[in-house]
Amino acid sequence: MCGIAGWIDWNLDVTEQRSVLKAMAGVQYWRGPDAEGLWASPRAGLAHRRLSIIDPEGGAQPMVWHRGERTLVIVYNGELYNMSELRRELKVLGHSFATRCDTEVVLVAYAQWGPACVERFNGIYAFGIWDEQREELFLARDRLGVKPLFYSPLPDALVFASELKGLLAHPRIQAEIDREGLAEVFALGPGRTPGHGVFRNVYEVKPGWTLRFDRQAIHRRQYWKLESRPHEHDLRTTVAAVRNLLQDTVDRQLMSDVPVCTLLSGGLDSSAITALAAMTFRKDGRPPLRAFSIDYIGNDVHFQPNAFQPGADGPWAKRVAEFLGVTQRVVTLTPTAVAQSLREAVRARDLPGMTDIDSSLLLFCREIKKEATVALSGECADEVFGGYPWFHRKEALEADIFPWSLKMRERVSVLHPDLAAHLRPEEYVRRRYLEALEAVPRLPGEDPENARMREMFYLNLFHWMPVLLDRKDRMSMAAGLEVRVPFCDHRLVEYMWNVPWSMKMAGGREKGLLRLAVKGLLPEDALWRKKSPFPKTHHPDFTRACRTTLEEVLADPSSPLRPLIDRETVTRWLKAGEEFDIPWFGQLMRLPQLFAYLIQVDQWLRDYRVQIV
């Protein structure tokens, strides 16, 4: 993967501003530690940081394409999994290629088909192409938003980058947030409204959308969306279709010129991906697949099961690894290291995030990077197959709110009354929730249960999954590691979208359909174990560290957080010994994570010099 940046300006000679472009790419260094590149003309400049995966010698960027009087220049971040098929098709149409990399395939595809090229792509990507003769910029993002792409429109100009820090390196873009940005942080965070960049006048290209910028205007187009229709396959055919799609997807995503591994928690999703990858490795005669697992000092003592995390993962990861014959390495983290890395996680995400869930993944990816450059992850199976607890809990299904944010009252209680009155956070979240429901592609005549489950799947795919994809991309790329997510293959998502709930729950179990699709690949007890989310530390030292740090923040008169919160309420939570009965966000974010989130907000306001306007 890579880091990209660009600047189009109709009034300023961009060639004289190369230092700005270099800075925009430079702050994204870890997205591409292997090489850097820069291209500029009077109206446009593009910059790139490269992580070499395919054709390390031939894939330098920005990449330029010349034909006659036409010049196209691309900066690209992604992987194209149907590269071979597209290359063959383009050769038949008369094109030739100088490299083996997918960047050139994307560029030539755009030259041949224009903006419609994205409809032919199977992959994860965010890219910008500048047409020098037409003076036109084209931006595109993959269908599910695996790869990030932010932009800021300025008077007679537009700036874009992979990450927010890339935009903020431009002198005309300030780290300012207004009322809506504050509501994103305090009411939705660490989630975000799709397309919202939190900072004022900063946006993201939405998943499945393109953007075209010329002298007249910004033109946005949605090139992909789900379509609702009756599912015509019986259970047996559906199971076979899912198995075939998964195997094909994993095979495609093992493509690499650098070492590849998998992330293995011992849960169904990561175990299925590891099993499919291990099978392909054996078939191809490769050395045994490497799988990386995460654990925490003291979890064998301090772990307590609950409805959202019913069992410890460590023994299961070992069992699956031994069964599959893969080489397993367990990365064991300390609660102190996880707490101390909270600040680095903010810098990686550019926003307050999922606290220790972020920082532990960042540390985990750094260890993996020592031995591999590409990893396959089981992320997003729960959104596609319906595995989360809120798919199965009555109070979540009946709640008129995002089901991963049921503790709104507790969230609002930590805000200063004046800020709460200004933001009206519950109204803000409610509005965003209703907007999301309005976008659900309905199936006429669908019964109420399946109609509600269709809403739940839409909410999870397009409002919850982006939180996890943001986390996975930023933490992994901050370590120079590319993580691929086979369950986000758009063909699988399209197919599963119309499978009825009863079939997804085959055998009366959450993700029953997925279990049947990978039956025979895993030990039976591992195949049917209860869902467990990403492992986290349960050591009381982490809670103590967060409590101590937040107390220091509250005692600091210079803290930018202090005017924004109700210190009396926060102090009461700090002294409380009880836990929330359910997480205040997601599956894992309970009271210690609330402390950590406020710490991250304070650090973010300081480090980014955020101005509230």
DAHUUR-V590198 format. One line per field, one symbol per residue. ss: DSSP state (@ for helix, = for strand, . for the rest). burial: 1 if it has 24 or more other ideal C-beta (glycine too) atoms within 12 Angstrom, else 0. A space follows every 10 residues. Layout:
ss->???
burial->???
//
This chain:
ss->.========. ...@@@@@@@ @@@@@@..@@ @@=.====== ...======= .......... ..=====..= ========== ..@@@@@@@@ @@........ .@@@@@@@@@ @@@@@@@@@@ ..======== =....===== =........= ====..==== =..@@@@@.. .....==.@@ @@@@@@@@.. .....=.... ..==....== ===....=== ==........ ....@@@@@@ @@@@@@@@@@ @@@......= ===....@@@ @@@@@@@@@@ @@@......= ======..@@ @@......=. ...@@@@@@@ @@@@..==== ===.@@@@@@ .@@@@@@@@. .....@@@@@ @@@@@@@@@. ...====... @@@@@...@@ @..@@@@@.. .......@@@ @@@.=.@@@@ @@@.@@@@@@ @@@@@@@@.. .......@@@ @@@@@@@@@@ @@@@@@@@@@ @@@@@@@... .====@@@.@ @@@@@@@... @@@@.@@@.. .@@@@@@... ...@@@@... .=.......@ @@@@@@@@@@ @@@@@..... .@@@=.@@@@ @@@@@..... ....=...=. @@@@@@@@@@ @@@@@@@... ==.
burial->1111111110 0101001101 1111111111 1111111111 1011111111 1111100011 1111100000 1111111111 1110011001 0000001010 1111111111 1101101111 1111111111 1100011111 1111111111 1111001111 1111111111 0111111001 1111111111 1111111111 1111111111 1110000101 0011110100 1000000110 1110111011 1111111111 1111111111 1111111111 1000000011 1111111110 0010000110 1111111111 1011011111 1111111111 1111111111 1111111111 1111111110 0111111111 1111111111 1100011010 1111111101 1111110011 0010110110 0110011011 0010000001 0111111111 1111111111 1111111111 1111111111 1111111111 1011110001 1111111110 1110011111 1111111110 1110111011 0011000011 1101111011 0011000001 0111111111 1111111111 1111101101 010
//
